[in-house]
Amino acid sequence: MSRLLDLLEEERRKLNQLGEASLKQAIPLWDNPEVQEQSRRVDELVARVGEMKARHNRVVR
């Protein structure tokens, strides 16, 4: 789980960097395919973390 959280944090950092660069270039975030793709990666990782936590909670109870 720790590895997954580390990966999520790294991907979030990348998303923030892409978003900042996009805004500096006056490109709306929704018009930047790189930002959108990175956002999807982050969303997928967030979902995986949520699933793992839910599984863990079921086992603990």
C-alpha positions in Angstrom: 0.0 0.0 0.0 2.9 2.3 0.8 4.3 1.9 -2.7 0.9 2.7 -4.2 0.6 5.9 -2.1 4.1 6.9 -3.1 3.2 6.4 -6.8 0.0 8.4 -6.3 1.9 11.3 -4.7 4.4 11.3 -7.6 1.7 11.3 -10.2 -0.1 14.2 -8.3 3.2 16.2 -8.4 3.4 15.6 -12.2 -0.2 16.7 -12.6 0.4 19.9 -10.6 3.5 20.7 -12.7 1.6 20.2 -15.9 -1.3 22.3 -14.7 1.0 25.1 -13.6 2.8 25.1 -17.0 -0.5 25.0 -18.8 -1.8 28.0 -16.9 1.4 30.0 -17.4 1.0 29.4 -21.2 -2.7 30.6 -20.8 -3.9 27.2 -22.0 -7.1 26.1 -20.1 -6.6 22.9 -18.2 -9.5 21.2 -20.0 -7.9 22.0 -23.4 -4.6 20.5 -22.5 -4.5 16.8 -23.4 -1.4 16.1 -21.3 -3.1 17.5 -18.2 -6.2 15.5 -19.0 -4.3 12.3 -19.4 -2.3 12.8 -16.2 -5.5 13.6 -14.4 -7.0 10.3 -15.5 -3.9 8.5 -14.2 -4.3 10.2 -10.8 -8.0 9.4 -10.8 -7.2 5.7 -11.4 -4.7 5.6 -8.6 -7.1 7.3 -6.2 -9.7 4.7 -7.0 -7.2 1.9 -6.5 -6.2 3.3 -3.1 -9.9 3.6 -2.2 -10.5 -0.1 -3.2 -7.5 -1.2 -1.1 -8.7 0.7 1.9 -12.2 -0.7 1.6 -10.8 -4.3 1.3 -8.6 -3.7 4.4 -11.5 -2.4 6.4 -13.6 -5.4 5.5 -10.8 -7.7 6.6 -10.2 -5.9 9.9 -13.9 -5.9 10.8 
